[in-house]
Amino acid sequence: MREVLRGFLDSFLRNLESIENTRRHRVALLILLLAALQQPASAVTSGRDAVEGVTIPRNKFEVPVVCYYYGWASQRPSPANYSIEDVPLDMCTFVVLAFAGIDNETFEIKSMIPEYEEDERKYLGFTDLKNRHLYLKTMLAVGGWDLGGEVFSDMVSRPERRAAFVESAVRWMRDHEFDGLEILWKYPGYEKRGGKPRDKRNFVLLLKELKEAFAKYPLYLTTAVPLEENYLDGGYDIANMERYVDWFNVLAYDLRGTWNRFTDVHSILYKRRNDPPYFQDLTIAQGMKRLVRMGAPKRKLMLGIAFYGRSYVLLDAGDHGVKARIKFDEQAEAGPYVNSTELKAYYEICMDLKKGGWTREFDNVAKCPYAYKGDQWIGYEDEESVGHKMDFILREGYRGVMVFNNDLDDFQGLCGPKNPLMTVIFNKVGQKALQELRNQTRNDDFIRNGGSPVVCYYAGVAADRFSPMNYRIRDIPGDLCTHVNLNYAGVDKDTLGVKDLIPAYTNNSHYKDFTAIKKKFLFVKTLISLGGWEHGGESFSYVAADRSRRCNFTRNLYKFLKDNDFDGVDIDWRFPASADKNGKPEDKENYVLFLKALCKLRKKGLIVTATVPITPYYLDNGYDVRQLAKYLDWFNVIGFDLRGRWTGIADVHSPLYARSFETGDTRNLNVAQGLKRLVELGAPKKKLVLGIPFFGRSYVLADKEKHNVGDPIRDIPAAPGPFIGSTEILAYYEICTNIEDGIATRAFDNESMCPYMYYEDQWVGYEDEESVGIKVDFVIKEGYAGVMVFNNDMDDFNGVCGTTHPLLKVVYQKLSEAPESRRRRR
């Protein structure tokens, strides 16, 4: 079915421009087809009739668009009265009904919208919207500004009250056929809104208990979070909340208002140089970055965009720019429909502009418009600014967008086409979907045609790191990899089979979860990597030494690979014949016999690779490279860990070339010379895949004023990073945050073609986008097979410093754009 759909999509894309239909319908059809293409066969059940264990459908091409339906909007005077029939369902993926409340005696959910209180069947009328659109979900929001925070605080303070709320939430979801619940508590821990200090901890408990109750059905659970630092610090344990919510709806508006006593747009995207320090950080870009630092993965952040503007009265009508003084105690003119002196709906603003007399300006730094007439001033969102925000979301890799509220868009088309702001969002999402499809198609063609391998490594233990750097199977960017290796399993001397080394994978319980990524990424291959540094060489040495043991191990390995749907195996024996890893002199010869036995797996259609060093000592003692090459698809070359604290100097551990100050054997201990040496030993270039590290090696300088490559160091542990917790290495995301925050200084060694950073007495040599690009260019220029990255979980996969997976994207882009003459592999 999936291949049929893909064929149809190929035809559809070729003929997209010739389809006689509206642009919206073409984009809607594209997104629907993409959703069908990516939908797992088991994930076709809606939230209301799902059974335990069925995953709510997710779609990698879908940028979720969360729409809000404000229940009171139907009571506005015509033509501004907004009913559920006005919701642009074809442009939303979720529609949230706002708001329900909490009974302050029973602590159960209660109705707050008058017409819904009178007739509860209206809830079913709302949730019935999803029956009109296959991929639409309906949710209920509890809370909001008018409800306040005191009843939330009282409810979460005791287990029995939380239990009553949770039970009522499940009942509401089931009885009214909602697909999920949104918690909009303004604001936990904030005393002026009835909050208490313990709210922060209790809020996490509520989310945990809701998640556990919802898992049975299953149901979505989301919560709204502010951007203001004082609210966040006082009431939101983001890192722990993230464990229980499907996403956060970010309240990226109301960041400015009359309370500041000057004019400004309330939803500015970027900071201005001349803003006061507090306001420099109170922007969308800085706030989203803050949430990521606090523990929210980018994939769980939905940026809220306001469809209204905030009004001011100018102190001097002639002073009408941003940060103009205002009459703090005087109310602005109310709009004719929303009838508020504080805000206006977008349709009220565009009608004012259409009538004339108002002047529109655009702040090209903050990326927001404002308008003024006489002493009236308003900062708002329009099609231009919404477009900038959508570009920001897509570029930075945030999950999606939430709009507040749809009834404030120009839904009647009073100023032009209907729903102009939503249309901008929808069109941007459609462009994203189209680009994703083109990227996926390019990736599929690249792999099918034998493109250079991009071998990714997934460390199973990375899932246990602290949030947000706990790296799970779903975080693997399969669209950027051709092969994904799971590391590590081991060799069992007693059973002559595969030994579980990752605690969570004991008894093979999770291997199939890993190999299942192929269902999402059709042309990716999955391999198991056996061995590694901690495993050592003793078990390999034992199995390789005897023909019977080699045969039995091969037989057992084949069964393991087939049972768990692996496409092959990587042998990471460190290091044959090395006494410090329990090796024996005869290992060099036996390793050839071992791989010769494993070559039977290749005849059965499986991939067999081996990881090899470039250090001459290990190579010469343990690797008959010419003979090994006969039995392998390729070598994964360890092009890193060539330097370390043991050398006594600060140095990058993966130098591409020799440096002028180096002499003797050290001068040949670099990537270029190491690969050349492997070729001299008999490895064809087409079988050499260069390993690039996504981590740096740390040192403590002997003199913090001497911080160049080659300067002396102290033989003591360096400062550990906050997530890896190692005194020897830092993940790239731990490194880039130090540089981004201005803590460390980055420098570049133009001889080795590697960067390093230093601060105080700390020094780290590492890889970044520049050096990775240089290494991949080297691979292409010299005709080597491809690139192996070690490990994906150490790339900036959450985008804390910018785009997600920045290092891997450099690798994939350069190799996929290399000349077609390089395409060669099975």
ZIMOZI-V769703 format. One record per backbone hydrogen bond with DSSP energy under -1.0 kcal/mol. NH is the residue of the N-H (numbers start at 0). CO is the residue of the C=O. If there is no record, write none. Layout:
nh=[NH;NH]
co=[CO;CO]
//
This chain:
nh=[4;5;6;7;8;9;10;11;12;13;14;18;20;25;26;27;28;29;30;31;32;33;34;35;36;37;38;42;53;61;65;66;68;70;72;74;75;79;81;85;88;90;91;92;93;94;95;96;97;99;100;102;106;109;115;116;117;118;121;122;124;125;126;127;128;129;130;131;135;136;138;139;140;141;142;143;147;148;152;153;154;155;161;162;163;164;165;166;167;168;169;170;171;172;173;174;175;177;178;180;181;182;183;189;192;193;194;198;201;202;203;204;205;206;207;208;209;210;211;212;213;214;216;219;221;222;223;224;231;232;233;234;235;237;240;241;243;244;245;247;248;249;250;251;254;259;260;262;268;274;279;280;282;283;284;286;287;288;289;290;291;292;293;294;295;299;300;301;302;303;304;306;308;309;310;311;313;314;318;322;323;326;327;329;343;345;345;346;348;349;350;351;352;353;354;355;358;360;362;366;367;369;370;371;372;375;376;377;378;379;385;386;387;388;389;390;391;392;393;394;395;396;397;398;398;399;400;401;402;403;405;407;408;410;412;418;422;423;424;425;426;427;428;429;430;431;432;433;434;435;436;437;438;439;440;441;442;443;444;445;446;447;448;449;450;454;455;457;459;461;462;463;464;468;470;474;475;477;479;481;482;483;484;485;486;488;489;491;495;498;504;505;507;508;513;514;515;516;517;518;520;523;524;526;527;528;529;530;531;535;536;540;541;542;543;544;545;549;550;551;552;553;554;555;556;557;558;559;560;561;562;563;565;566;568;569;570;571;577;580;581;582;586;589;590;592;593;594;595;596;597;598;599;600;602;604;605;606;608;609;610;611;618;619;620;621;622;624;627;628;630;632;634;635;636;637;638;641;646;647;649;655;661;666;667;668;669;670;671;673;674;675;676;677;678;679;680;681;682;686;687;688;689;690;691;693;695;696;697;698;700;701;705;709;710;712;713;715;717;729;731;731;734;735;736;738;739;740;741;742;743;744;746;748;752;753;755;756;757;758;761;762;763;764;765;771;772;773;774;775;776;777;778;779;780;781;783;784;784;786;787;788;789;791;793;794;796;798;804;808;809;810;811;812;813;814;815;816;817;821;822;823;824]
co=[0;1;2;3;4;5;6;7;8;9;10;15;18;21;22;23;24;25;26;27;28;29;30;31;32;33;34;39;50;58;400;93;95;97;69;71;72;76;72;82;86;87;88;64;64;136;66;138;68;140;109;107;102;100;112;112;113;114;118;119;120;121;122;123;125;126;127;128;132;92;94;179;96;181;99;183;143;192;148;149;150;151;157;158;159;160;161;162;163;164;165;166;167;168;169;170;171;172;137;219;139;221;141;186;189;190;189;195;197;198;199;200;201;202;203;204;205;206;207;208;209;210;213;178;180;246;182;248;227;228;229;230;231;235;236;237;240;240;220;299;222;301;224;249;265;256;257;323;365;271;275;276;280;267;268;282;283;284;285;286;287;288;289;291;290;296;297;247;399;249;401;403;343;378;341;376;374;324;315;262;320;312;325;326;308;306;407;407;344;345;346;347;348;349;350;351;371;369;367;362;362;360;377;358;375;372;311;370;309;368;381;382;383;384;385;386;387;388;389;390;391;392;392;297;300;300;63;302;65;304;67;404;405;408;409;409;418;419;420;421;422;423;424;425;426;427;428;429;430;431;432;433;434;435;436;437;438;439;440;441;442;443;444;446;445;786;482;484;486;458;459;460;461;465;461;471;472;475;476;453;453;524;455;526;457;528;498;496;491;489;501;502;504;505;509;510;511;513;514;515;516;520;481;483;567;485;569;488;571;531;580;536;537;538;539;540;542;545;546;547;548;549;550;551;552;553;554;555;556;557;558;559;560;525;606;527;608;529;574;577;578;577;583;585;586;588;589;590;591;592;593;594;596;597;598;601;600;566;568;633;570;635;614;615;616;617;618;622;623;624;627;607;686;609;688;611;636;652;643;644;710;751;658;663;664;665;667;654;655;669;670;671;672;673;674;675;676;678;677;683;684;634;785;636;787;789;729;764;727;762;760;711;702;649;707;647;699;713;726;695;693;793;730;731;732;734;735;736;738;737;737;757;755;753;748;748;746;763;744;761;758;698;756;696;754;767;768;769;770;771;772;773;774;775;776;777;778;684;687;452;689;454;691;456;790;791;794;795;795;804;805;806;807;808;809;810;811;812;814;818;819;449;449]
//
